[in-house]
Amino acid sequence: MSTRPFDTVVVVGVGLIGGSFAAAARRLADPPRVLGVEPDAEARRYALREGIVDEALDADAAVEAGWFAGCGRETLVLLAVPVKSVEEWLGRLGALGFGGVVSDAASTKSGVFAAATRLSPEAEFIGGHPMAGSERSGVMAANPDLFRDAYYVLTPSETSDADAYRRLHALVSSLGARVIAVAPALHDEAVAVISHVPHVAASALTNLAAQRAGEGREVLRLAAGGFKDMTRIAAGSPELWTGILSDNAPAVSRAIGELIAQLQEVRGSLDAGDIEAMRTWLARAAEVRRSLPAKWVPATAALSVLSIPMIDRPGMVGTITQAAARAGCNIEDIEIDHQSEDSALLRLVLTDEGDFDALLAELAREGFETDLRPL
């Protein structure tokens, strides 16, 4: 008997992310049927030749072949395309009456979630953001190990279906990724600081060096080491990053303001000749930077199991996982044990991160009974 989360996975956009997802899914012990939707004929041929997908068609042919017709929760559509194309596909799936599970791989989530609610109401949409990539692009860069030990953010809403979330969580985990559940708005605020503003800062430093270089380009000839390391990401696609920054403009703007405040703080220390304040500012950053793990893997001894009886209805899992995200708790695994038609026991395996007391207190306020024990 098959225990796979999905019988069919349709990957729309067979590039680096979509192709890697498809290749990893096909390599599973009990793989789903993996279908690729891709407009580029050469990319389709490559994906078929290399065994990345079972079948590959362009969008119109995929619709004609019935890939999106009569689907239930056993079918997943992964939209591994830019945000604007995600919205176009959500509209297409809505018009087709697609009733399966839909996820995406875009780097911003609030706008996509709103579009899914509006354009594809019959589908169960759960946003996703794989925190993995490469300096290469396209299907020829696809790597089935791309997500191994990488963070993969899922963004369930308060109305997310419990079974759909469990299926998606199980599939992504089986690809070797470390799944983190975060609400869409919280996700966008977080990536503004850890991903989007760093790109802005790297571009600003590069433009500053070019401005200082003048005609002779002396400054740029001296650029090496730390400068090159810090500004490497400024070489990314301007078209891609214009879209990313625009899609997350409010959160990025707020984070830029906070970065400016940090720079003004150290500038004030320099202008005042306050050496101790400068040392404190630098020491604080150094301590935080040194505490970042090169590769985070939780120790089994540090894992805990949180058991929560619940009524099995849409929104329950989303409410609980978002409470975990607000408390800074990371979900290592999730299991739903159906006890009757409308009741279930939700078990979350949590790492040692976050504030367990805050999580338990919030769940209690929401009316949940909880049992937290070491694994």
URMOCOR-V898063 format. One record per pair of residues at least 6 apart in sequence whose C-alpha atoms are under 7 Angstrom apart, sorted by the first residue. I is the first residue (numbers start at 1). GAP is how many residues later the second one is. D is the distance in Angstrom with one decimal. If there is no record, write none. Layout:
I_GAP_D + I_GAP_D
This chain:
4_26_6.3 + 5_162_4.8 + 5_165_6.5 + 5_166_6.1 + 6_26_6.2 + 6_68_4.6 + 6_69_5.6 + 6_70_6.6 + 6_161_7.0 + 7_25_4.8 + 7_26_6.2 + 7_67_5.5 + 7_68_6.1 + 8_24_5.2 + 8_25_4.6 + 8_26_6.0 + 8_66_6.8 + 8_67_4.9 + 8_68_6.3 + 9_23_6.5 + 9_24_6.2 + 9_25_4.9 + 9_26_6.2 + 9_66_5.9 + 9_67_4.8 + 9_68_5.9 + 10_24_5.9 + 10_25_4.7 + 10_26_5.8 + 10_66_6.2 + 10_67_4.7 + 10_68_6.2 + 11_7_6.0 + 11_11_6.8 + 11_24_6.1 + 11_25_4.9 + 11_26_6.1 + 11_66_5.9 + 11_67_4.9 + 11_68_6.3 + 11_69_6.9 + 12_24_6.0 + 12_25_4.6 + 12_26_6.4 + 12_66_6.0 + 12_67_5.0 + 12_68_5.8 + 12_69_7.0 + 13_24_5.9 + 13_25_5.2 + 13_66_6.7 + 13_67_5.1 + 13_68_5.5 + 14_22_6.3 + 14_23_6.8 + 14_24_5.8 + 14_125_5.9 + 15_122_6.7 + 15_123_4.2 + 15_124_4.1 + 15_127_6.8 + 16_121_5.3 + 16_122_4.9 + 16_123_5.2 + 16_125_5.5 + 16_126_4.7 + 17_63_6.5 + 17_125_6.9 + 18_62_5.2 + 19_33_6.5 + 19_120_5.6 + 19_123_5.1 + 20_122_4.5 + 20_123_4.8 + 20_124_4.9 + 20_126_6.4 + 21_123_6.7 + 22_12_6.4 + 22_30_5.9 + 22_31_6.2 + 23_29_4.5 + 23_30_6.8 + 23_121_5.0 + 24_120_4.2 + 24_121_6.8 + 24_151_6.0 + 25_6_6.0 + 25_7_7.0 + 25_150_6.7 + 26_6_6.8 + 26_8_6.8 + 33_21_6.7 + 34_19_5.3 + 34_20_5.5 + 35_18_5.6 + 35_19_5.8 + 35_20_5.0 + 35_21_5.9 + 36_17_6.0 + 36_19_6.2 + 36_20_4.5 + 36_21_6.5 + 37_19_5.8 + 37_20_5.2 + 37_21_5.3 + 37_22_5.8 + 37_25_6.9 + 38_6_6.3 + 38_19_6.3 + 38_20_5.1 + 38_21_6.9 + 39_19_4.9 + 39_20_6.9 + 43_96_6.3 + 44_12_5.6 + 47_6_6.0 + 47_92_7.0 + 48_6_6.7 + 48_7_6.7 + 48_8_6.9 + 68_30_5.8 + 69_29_6.3 + 71_27_6.3 + 71_28_5.5 + 71_29_5.4 + 72_27_5.3 + 72_28_4.4 + 73_27_4.5 + 73_28_5.7 + 73_91_6.5 + 74_26_6.7 + 75_25_5.3 + 75_26_6.2 + 76_24_6.1 + 76_25_4.8 + 76_26_5.7 + 77_24_6.3 + 77_25_4.8 + 77_26_6.4 + 78_24_6.0 + 78_25_5.0 + 78_26_5.3 + 79_7_6.1 + 79_24_6.2 + 79_25_4.4 + 79_26_6.4 + 80_24_5.8 + 80_25_5.2 + 82_24_6.3 + 83_23_5.9 + 87_25_6.8 + 87_28_6.2 + 90_26_6.0 + 90_29_5.8 + 90_30_5.6 + 91_28_4.9 + 91_29_6.2 + 93_27_6.2 + 94_25_5.7 + 94_26_4.0 + 94_27_6.7 + 94_28_7.0 + 97_25_6.4 + 98_24_6.4 + 98_25_5.8 + 99_23_5.1 + 99_24_4.3 + 100_23_5.3 + 100_24_6.2 + 101_22_5.8 + 101_23_4.7 + 101_24_5.9 + 101_63_6.5 + 102_21_6.6 + 102_22_6.0 + 102_23_4.7 + 102_24_6.4 + 103_22_5.8 + 103_23_5.2 + 103_24_5.0 + 103_25_6.0 + 104_23_5.5 + 104_24_5.3 + 105_23_5.2 + 105_24_4.8 + 105_25_6.4 + 106_23_5.9 + 107_22_5.8 + 107_137_7.0 + 108_80_5.7 + 108_139_6.7 + 108_140_6.3 + 109_18_6.5 + 109_75_5.1 + 109_78_7.0 + 109_79_6.4 + 110_74_5.0 + 110_75_5.5 + 113_14_6.9 + 116_9_6.5 + 124_37_7.0 + 124_40_6.9 + 126_28_6.8 + 126_29_6.0 + 126_30_5.2 + 127_27_5.7 + 127_28_5.0 + 127_29_6.6 + 128_25_5.5 + 128_26_4.5 + 128_27_6.1 + 129_23_5.8 + 129_24_5.0 + 129_25_6.5 + 130_21_6.4 + 130_22_4.2 + 130_23_6.1 + 131_19_6.3 + 131_20_5.3 + 131_21_5.6 + 132_14_6.6 + 132_15_6.3 + 132_18_6.2 + 147_28_6.6 + 147_29_6.1 + 147_30_5.1 + 148_27_6.6 + 148_28_4.2 + 148_29_5.0 + 149_27_5.8 + 149_28_5.1 + 149_29_5.9 + 150_27_5.1 + 150_28_5.9 + 151_26_5.9 + 151_27_4.8 + 151_28_5.9 + 151_29_6.9 + 152_25_6.0 + 152_26_5.8 + 152_27_4.9 + 152_28_6.2 + 153_26_5.8 + 153_27_4.8 + 153_28_5.8 + 153_29_6.8 + 154_25_6.9 + 154_26_6.1 + 154_27_4.9 + 154_28_6.3 + 155_26_5.7 + 155_27_5.0 + 155_28_5.0 + 155_29_5.3 + 156_27_6.2 + 156_162_5.2 + 157_26_6.3 + 157_161_5.2 + 158_157_4.7 + 158_160_4.6 + 158_161_5.0 + 159_155_5.4 + 159_156_3.6 + 159_159_6.5 + 160_154_5.5 + 160_155_4.7 + 160_157_7.0 + 160_158_5.6 + 161_152_7.0 + 161_153_4.2 + 161_154_5.8 + 162_152_6.1 + 162_153_6.9 + 162_154_6.6 + 162_155_5.2 + 166_168_6.9 + 173_6_6.5 + 178_154_6.9 + 179_152_6.9 + 179_153_6.6 + 180_150_6.0 + 180_151_6.0 + 181_140_6.0 + 181_141_6.8 + 181_144_6.3 + 182_140_5.8 + 182_143_5.4 + 183_139_5.7 + 188_60_6.7 + 188_63_6.6 + 189_62_5.3 + 192_59_5.9 + 192_60_5.0 + 192_63_6.4 + 193_62_6.0 + 196_49_6.7 + 196_56_6.7 + 197_55_6.4 + 197_58_6.8 + 197_59_6.4 + 199_34_6.1 + 199_35_6.0 + 202_28_6.5 + 202_29_4.5 + 202_31_6.7 + 202_32_5.4 + 203_28_6.9 + 203_31_4.9 + 206_25_6.6 + 209_10_6.5 + 209_11_6.6 + 210_10_6.8 + 212_7_6.8 + 213_6_4.8 + 213_7_6.2 + 245_7_6.9 + 266_12_6.2 + 269_8_6.2 + 269_9_5.8 + 298_53_6.3 + 302_49_6.3 + 302_50_5.5 + 303_46_6.6 + 303_47_5.6 + 303_48_4.7 + 303_49_6.1 + 303_71_6.2 + 303_72_5.5 + 304_45_5.6 + 304_46_5.2 + 304_47_6.5 + 304_68_6.8 + 304_69_5.5 + 304_70_4.2 + 304_71_4.7 + 305_42_6.5 + 305_43_5.6 + 305_44_4.6 + 305_45_6.2 + 305_67_5.7 + 305_68_5.4 + 305_69_6.1 + 305_70_5.6 + 306_41_5.5 + 306_42_5.1 + 306_43_6.4 + 306_64_6.8 + 306_65_5.6 + 306_66_4.4 + 306_67_6.6 + 307_38_6.7 + 307_39_5.7 + 307_40_4.5 + 307_41_6.5 + 307_63_5.8 + 307_64_5.1 + 307_65_6.4 + 308_37_5.7 + 308_38_5.1 + 308_39_6.4 + 308_60_6.8 + 308_61_6.0 + 308_62_4.9 + 308_63_6.7 + 309_35_6.0 + 309_36_4.4 + 309_37_6.2 + 309_60_6.6 + 310_33_5.9 + 310_34_5.6 + 310_35_6.1 + 311_31_5.8 + 311_32_4.5 + 311_33_6.3 + 312_30_5.1 + 312_31_5.0 + 312_32_5.8 + 323_36_6.2 + 323_39_6.9 + 324_6_7.0 + 324_35_5.9 + 327_27_5.8 + 327_28_5.3 + 327_31_5.9 + 327_32_5.5 + 328_25_6.6 + 328_26_4.1 + 328_27_6.3 + 329_21_6.8 + 329_24_5.3 + 329_25_4.2 + 329_26_6.5 + 330_20_5.7 + 330_21_5.8 + 330_23_6.2 + 331_17_6.4 + 331_18_5.9 + 331_19_4.7 + 331_20_6.6 + 332_17_5.3 + 332_18_5.4 + 332_19_6.3 + 333_15_5.9 + 333_16_5.0 + 334_13_5.8 + 334_14_4.7 + 334_15_6.3 + 335_11_6.0 + 335_12_5.2 + 335_13_6.6 + 336_8_6.5 + 336_9_5.8 + 336_10_4.7 + 336_11_6.3 + 337_7_5.4 + 337_8_5.0 + 337_9_6.4 + 338_6_4.2 + 338_7_6.4
